[in-house]
């Protein structure tokens, strides 16, 4: 599990997308704002044992 703290929604989403490129992830669809506190939070669950394989390029047949 990774808790992301960011200044705004776009930054939190960008980090989640970067993590999703490397590992299988599940995340909330929205960020959380805590009244009286700056920024947003987003919780990501990473499947660290389910590393996604990078594409080796085009396949020839």
Biopython code that builds the backbone (N, CA, C, O; Angstrom):
import numpy as np
from Bio.PDB.StructureBuilder import StructureBuilder

atoms = [
    (1, "UNK", "N", (0.845, -1.160, 0.000)),
    (1, "UNK", "CA", (0.000, 0.000, 0.000)),
    (1, "UNK", "C", (0.897, 1.232, 0.000)),
    (1, "UNK", "O", (1.902, 1.284, 0.709)),
    (2, "UNK", "N", (0.521, 2.213, -0.799)),
    (2, "UNK", "CA", (1.238, 3.480, -0.868)),
    (2, "UNK", "C", (0.222, 4.589, -0.651)),
    (2, "UNK", "O", (-0.793, 4.655, -1.344)),
    (3, "UNK", "N", (0.496, 5.460, 0.313)),
    (3, "UNK", "CA", (-0.316, 6.649, 0.514)),
    (3, "UNK", "C", (0.392, 7.803, -0.168)),
    (3, "UNK", "O", (1.546, 8.101, 0.142)),
    (4, "UNK", "N", (-0.290, 8.448, -1.088)),
    (4, "UNK", "CA", (0.270, 9.567, -1.826)),
    (4, "UNK", "C", (-0.285, 10.857, -1.229)),
    (4, "UNK", "O", (-1.495, 10.997, -1.051)),
    (5, "UNK", "N", (0.599, 11.788, -0.924)),
    (5, "UNK", "CA", (0.197, 13.133, -0.505)),
    (5, "UNK", "C", (0.715, 14.083, -1.566)),
    (5, "UNK", "O", (1.905, 14.077, -1.883)),
    (6, "UNK", "N", (-0.172, 14.899, -2.117)),
    (6, "UNK", "CA", (0.212, 15.800, -3.202)),
    (6, "UNK", "C", (-0.498, 17.139, -3.039)),
    (6, "UNK", "O", (-1.465, 17.266, -2.288)),
    (7, "UNK", "N", (0.002, 18.116, -3.753)),
    (7, "UNK", "CA", (-0.587, 19.453, -3.688)),
    (7, "UNK", "C", (-1.947, 19.512, -4.375)),
    (7, "UNK", "O", (-2.830, 20.254, -3.944)),
    (8, "UNK", "N", (-2.120, 18.725, -5.451)),
    (8, "UNK", "CA", (-3.386, 18.764, -6.178)),
    (8, "UNK", "C", (-3.673, 17.403, -6.810)),
    (8, "UNK", "O", (-2.811, 16.524, -6.851)),
    (9, "UNK", "N", (-4.910, 17.250, -7.305)),
    (9, "UNK", "CA", (-5.370, 15.992, -7.896)),
    (9, "UNK", "C", (-4.488, 15.516, -9.041)),
    (9, "UNK", "O", (-4.178, 14.328, -9.128)),
    (10, "UNK", "N", (-4.078, 16.429, -9.920)),
    (10, "UNK", "CA", (-3.301, 16.039, -11.094)),
    (10, "UNK", "C", (-1.980, 15.385, -10.715)),
    (10, "UNK", "O", (-1.565, 14.419, -11.356)),
    (11, "UNK", "N", (-1.320, 15.892, -9.693)),
    (11, "UNK", "CA", (-0.046, 15.317, -9.268)),
    (11, "UNK", "C", (-0.247, 13.929, -8.672)),
    (11, "UNK", "O", (0.525, 13.015, -8.962)),
    (12, "UNK", "N", (-1.266, 13.763, -7.848)),
    (12, "UNK", "CA", (-1.553, 12.452, -7.247)),
    (12, "UNK", "C", (-1.880, 11.433, -8.334)),
    (12, "UNK", "O", (-1.414, 10.295, -8.283)),
    (13, "UNK", "N", (-2.675, 11.838, -9.309)),
    (13, "UNK", "CA", (-3.036, 10.933, -10.405)),
    (13, "UNK", "C", (-1.827, 10.576, -11.259)),
    (13, "UNK", "O", (-1.693, 9.431, -11.691)),
    (14, "UNK", "N", (-0.954, 11.533, -11.506)),
    (14, "UNK", "CA", (0.249, 11.272, -12.303)),
    (14, "UNK", "C", (1.143, 10.255, -11.610)),
    (14, "UNK", "O", (1.703, 9.378, -12.267)),
    (15, "UNK", "N", (1.283, 10.359, -10.303)),
    (15, "UNK", "CA", (2.099, 9.390, -9.578)),
    (15, "UNK", "C", (1.464, 8.011, -9.629)),
    (15, "UNK", "O", (2.165, 7.018, -9.824)),
    (16, "UNK", "N", (0.161, 7.933, -9.459)),
    (16, "UNK", "CA", (-0.523, 6.637, -9.532)),
    (16, "UNK", "C", (-0.352, 6.022, -10.912)),
    (16, "UNK", "O", (-0.151, 4.813, -11.022)),
    (17, "UNK", "N", (-0.427, 6.820, -11.959)),
    (17, "UNK", "CA", (-0.235, 6.312, -13.317)),
    (17, "UNK", "C", (1.184, 5.796, -13.521)),
    (17, "UNK", "O", (1.385, 4.776, -14.181)),
    (18, "UNK", "N", (2.170, 6.497, -12.958)),
    (18, "UNK", "CA", (3.559, 6.044, -13.068)),
    (18, "UNK", "C", (3.748, 4.708, -12.360)),
    (18, "UNK", "O", (4.453, 3.833, -12.862)),
    (19, "UNK", "N", (3.126, 4.549, -11.203)),
    (19, "UNK", "CA", (3.205, 3.273, -10.488)),
    (19, "UNK", "C", (2.511, 2.165, -11.277)),
    (19, "UNK", "O", (2.990, 1.032, -11.316)),
    (20, "UNK", "N", (1.381, 2.495, -11.905)),
    (20, "UNK", "CA", (0.618, 1.508, -12.674)),
    (20, "UNK", "C", (1.380, 1.017, -13.901)),
    (20, "UNK", "O", (1.117, -0.082, -14.390)),
    (21, "UNK", "N", (2.316, 1.815, -14.404)),
    (21, "UNK", "CA", (3.130, 1.366, -15.533)),
    (21, "UNK", "C", (4.089, 0.263, -15.133)),
    (21, "UNK", "O", (4.526, -0.517, -15.979)),
    (22, "UNK", "N", (4.417, 0.192, -13.860)),
    (22, "UNK", "CA", (5.409, -0.769, -13.380)),
    (22, "UNK", "C", (4.780, -1.981, -12.685)),
    (22, "UNK", "O", (5.246, -3.106, -12.865)),
    (23, "UNK", "N", (3.728, -1.760, -11.894)),
    (23, "UNK", "CA", (3.107, -2.840, -11.129)),
    (23, "UNK", "C", (1.605, -2.850, -11.340)),
    (23, "UNK", "O", (0.997, -1.841, -11.699)),
    (24, "UNK", "N", (1.023, -4.018, -11.106)),
    (24, "UNK", "CA", (-0.430, -4.109, -11.101)),
    (24, "UNK", "C", (-0.915, -3.296, -9.902)),
    (24, "UNK", "O", (-0.450, -3.507, -8.782)),
    (25, "UNK", "N", (-1.839, -2.377, -10.126)),
    (25, "UNK", "CA", (-2.285, -1.500, -9.050)),
    (25, "UNK", "C", (-3.792, -1.461, -8.952)),
    (25, "UNK", "O", (-4.511, -1.721, -9.917)),
    (26, "UNK", "N", (-4.239, -1.138, -7.789)),
    (26, "UNK", "CA", (-5.642, -0.827, -7.553)),
    (26, "UNK", "C", (-5.647, 0.442, -6.714)),
    (26, "UNK", "O", (-4.881, 0.559, -5.758)),
    (27, "UNK", "N", (-6.488, 1.373, -7.060)),
    (27, "UNK", "CA", (-6.518, 2.645, -6.342)),
    (27, "UNK", "C", (-7.940, 3.155, -6.242)),
    (27, "UNK", "O", (-8.831, 2.720, -6.971)),
    (28, "UNK", "N", (-8.131, 4.082, -5.329)),
    (28, "UNK", "CA", (-9.412, 4.775, -5.270)),
    (28, "UNK", "C", (-9.550, 5.605, -6.528)),
    (28, "UNK", "O", (-8.548, 6.019, -7.111)),
    (29, "UNK", "N", (-10.756, 5.851, -6.949)),
    (29, "UNK", "CA", (-11.002, 6.639, -8.148)),
    (29, "UNK", "C", (-10.912, 8.134, -7.871)),
    (29, "UNK", "O", (-10.926, 8.940, -8.801)),
    (30, "UNK", "N", (-10.821, 8.502, -6.611)),
    (30, "UNK", "CA", (-10.802, 9.922, -6.287)),
    (30, "UNK", "C", (-9.792, 10.198, -5.187)),
    (30, "UNK", "O", (-9.423, 9.308, -4.420)),
    (31, "UNK", "N", (-9.360, 11.429, -5.126)),
    (31, "UNK", "CA", (-8.468, 11.845, -4.053)),
    (31, "UNK", "C", (-9.309, 12.264, -2.849)),
    (31, "UNK", "O", (-10.508, 12.515, -2.968)),
    (32, "UNK", "N", (-8.665, 12.333, -1.704)),
    (32, "UNK", "CA", (-9.332, 12.708, -0.463)),
    (32, "UNK", "C", (-8.763, 14.039, 0.007)),
    (32, "UNK", "O", (-7.548, 14.236, 0.025)),
    (33, "UNK", "N", (-9.642, 14.938, 0.381)),
    (33, "UNK", "CA", (-9.236, 16.217, 0.964)),
    (33, "UNK", "C", (-9.660, 16.224, 2.427)),
    (33, "UNK", "O", (-10.807, 15.922, 2.754)),
    (34, "UNK", "N", (-8.722, 16.572, 3.300)),
    (34, "UNK", "CA", (-9.015, 16.679, 4.727)),
    (34, "UNK", "C", (-9.251, 18.151, 5.049)),
    (34, "UNK", "O", (-8.375, 18.985, 4.822)),
    (35, "UNK", "N", (-10.436, 18.474, 5.580)),
    (35, "UNK", "CA", (-10.732, 19.876, 5.896)),
    (35, "UNK", "C", (-9.660, 20.480, 6.806)),
    (35, "UNK", "O", (-9.250, 19.877, 7.798)),
    (36, "UNK", "N", (-9.224, 21.669, 6.447)),
    (36, "UNK", "CA", (-8.231, 22.380, 7.236)),
    (36, "UNK", "C", (-6.790, 22.018, 6.934)),
    (36, "UNK", "O", (-5.873, 22.632, 7.480)),
    (37, "UNK", "N", (-6.570, 21.026, 6.069)),
    (37, "UNK", "CA", (-5.217, 20.619, 5.693)),
    (37, "UNK", "C", (-5.001, 20.872, 4.199)),
    (37, "UNK", "O", (-5.912, 20.668, 3.397)),
    (38, "UNK", "N", (-3.810, 21.311, 3.829)),
    (38, "UNK", "CA", (-3.548, 21.560, 2.407)),
    (38, "UNK", "C", (-3.349, 20.253, 1.641)),
    (38, "UNK", "O", (-2.983, 19.233, 2.226)),
    (39, "UNK", "N", (-3.590, 20.290, 0.349)),
    (39, "UNK", "CA", (-3.290, 19.152, -0.517)),
    (39, "UNK", "C", (-4.354, 18.073, -0.517)),
    (39, "UNK", "O", (-5.436, 18.227, 0.048)),
    (40, "UNK", "N", (-4.002, 16.959, -1.181)),
    (40, "UNK", "CA", (-4.902, 15.811, -1.334)),
    (40, "UNK", "C", (-4.149, 14.529, -1.001)),
    (40, "UNK", "O", (-2.920, 14.515, -0.939)),
    (41, "UNK", "N", (-4.895, 13.463, -0.790)),
    (41, "UNK", "CA", (-4.308, 12.143, -0.529)),
    (41, "UNK", "C", (-4.964, 11.117, -1.453)),
    (41, "UNK", "O", (-6.135, 11.230, -1.815)),
    (42, "UNK", "N", (-4.174, 10.124, -1.815)),
    (42, "UNK", "CA", (-4.660, 9.032, -2.654)),
    (42, "UNK", "C", (-3.977, 7.766, -2.183)),
    (42, "UNK", "O", (-2.759, 7.756, -2.010)),
    (43, "UNK", "N", (-4.723, 6.706, -1.973)),
    (43, "UNK", "CA", (-4.155, 5.435, -1.525)),
    (43, "UNK", "C", (-4.100, 4.468, -2.701)),
    (43, "UNK", "O", (-5.099, 4.249, -3.385)),
    (44, "UNK", "N", (-2.917, 3.890, -2.929)),
    (44, "UNK", "CA", (-2.706, 2.916, -4.002)),
    (44, "UNK", "C", (-2.331, 1.574, -3.385)),
    (44, "UNK", "O", (-1.555, 1.519, -2.431)),
    (45, "UNK", "N", (-2.871, 0.516, -3.918)),
    (45, "UNK", "CA", (-2.490, -0.835, -3.509)),
    (45, "UNK", "C", (-1.708, -1.441, -4.664)),
    (45, "UNK", "O", (-2.229, -1.588, -5.770)),
    (46, "UNK", "N", (-0.462, -1.788, -4.403)),
    (46, "UNK", "CA", (0.404, -2.313, -5.446)),
    (46, "UNK", "C", (0.539, -3.821, -5.324)),
    (46, "UNK", "O", (0.741, -4.345, -4.229)),
    (47, "UNK", "N", (0.430, -4.515, -6.442)),
    (47, "UNK", "CA", (0.683, -5.946, -6.494)),
    (47, "UNK", "C", (2.161, -6.158, -6.802)),
    (47, "UNK", "O", (2.518, -6.457, -7.942)),
    (48, "UNK", "N", (3.021, -6.006, -5.800)),
    (48, "UNK", "CA", (4.463, -6.060, -6.035)),
    (48, "UNK", "C", (4.922, -7.396, -6.592)),
    (48, "UNK", "O", (5.968, -7.461, -7.238)),
    (49, "UNK", "N", (4.187, -8.438, -6.367)),
    (49, "UNK", "CA", (4.564, -9.747, -6.894)),
    (49, "UNK", "C", (4.009, -9.947, -8.301)),
    (49, "UNK", "O", (4.214, -11.000, -8.903)),
    (50, "UNK", "N", (3.316, -8.953, -8.824)),
    (50, "UNK", "CA", (2.719, -9.046, -10.148)),
    (50, "UNK", "C", (3.316, -7.981, -11.056)),
    (50, "UNK", "O", (2.589, -7.202, -11.673)),
    (51, "UNK", "N", (4.638, -7.950, -11.135)),
    (51, "UNK", "CA", (5.302, -6.954, -11.975)),
    (51, "UNK", "C", (4.869, -7.127, -13.419)),
    (51, "UNK", "O", (4.848, -8.241, -13.942)),
    (52, "UNK", "N", (4.529, -6.036, -14.048)),
    (52, "UNK", "CA", (4.141, -6.074, -15.446)),
    (52, "UNK", "C", (5.377, -6.188, -16.315)),
    (52, "UNK", "O", (6.378, -5.521, -16.053)),
    (53, "UNK", "N", (5.329, -7.002, -17.320)),
    (53, "UNK", "CA", (6.469, -7.178, -18.208)),
    (53, "UNK", "C", (6.459, -6.073, -19.258)),
    (53, "UNK", "O", (5.425, -5.777, -19.857)),
    (54, "UNK", "N", (7.605, -5.480, -19.469)),
    (54, "UNK", "CA", (7.725, -4.448, -20.497)),
    (54, "UNK", "C", (7.640, -5.099, -21.865)),
    (54, "UNK", "O", (8.099, -6.225, -22.058)),
    (55, "UNK", "N", (7.063, -4.400, -22.791)),
    (55, "UNK", "CA", (6.970, -4.917, -24.148)),
    (55, "UNK", "C", (8.352, -4.996, -24.770)),
    (55, "UNK", "O", (9.151, -4.067, -24.650)),
    (56, "UNK", "N", (8.627, -6.096, -25.429)),
    (56, "UNK", "CA", (9.932, -6.307, -26.066)),
    (56, "UNK", "C", (9.965, -5.707, -27.460)),
    (56, "UNK", "O", (10.945, -5.869, -28.187)),
    (57, "UNK", "N", (8.905, -5.019, -27.834)),
    (57, "UNK", "CA", (8.860, -4.442, -29.170)),
    (57, "UNK", "C", (7.894, -5.211, -30.047)),
    (57, "UNK", "O", (7.211, -6.117, -29.569)),
    (58, "UNK", "N", (7.827, -4.865, -31.324)),
    (58, "UNK", "CA", (6.883, -5.536, -32.230)),
    (58, "UNK", "C", (7.259, -7.009, -32.417)),
    (58, "UNK", "O", (8.431, -7.386, -32.443)),
    (59, "UNK", "N", (6.232, -7.798, -32.544)),
    (59, "UNK", "CA", (6.420, -9.228, -32.765)),
    (59, "UNK", "C", (6.348, -9.530, -34.252)),
    (59, "UNK", "O", (5.457, -9.035, -34.942)),
    (60, "UNK", "N", (7.273, -10.332, -34.752)),
    (60, "UNK", "CA", (7.242, -10.733, -36.168)),
    (60, "UNK", "C", (6.685, -12.133, -36.262)),
    (60, "UNK", "O", (6.955, -12.981, -35.412)),
    (61, "UNK", "N", (5.909, -12.370, -37.297)),
    (61, "UNK", "CA", (5.295, -13.691, -37.480)),
    (61, "UNK", "C", (5.822, -14.324, -38.720)),
    (61, "UNK", "O", (5.431, -15.442, -39.056)),
]
sb = StructureBuilder()
sb.init_structure("model")
sb.init_model(0)
sb.init_chain("A")
sb.init_seg("    ")
for serial, (resi, resn, name, xyz) in enumerate(atoms, 1):
    if name == "N":
        sb.init_residue(resn, " ", resi, " ")
    sb.init_atom(name, np.array(xyz, "f"), 0.0, 1.0, " ", f" {name:<3s}", serial, name[0])
structure = sb.get_structure()
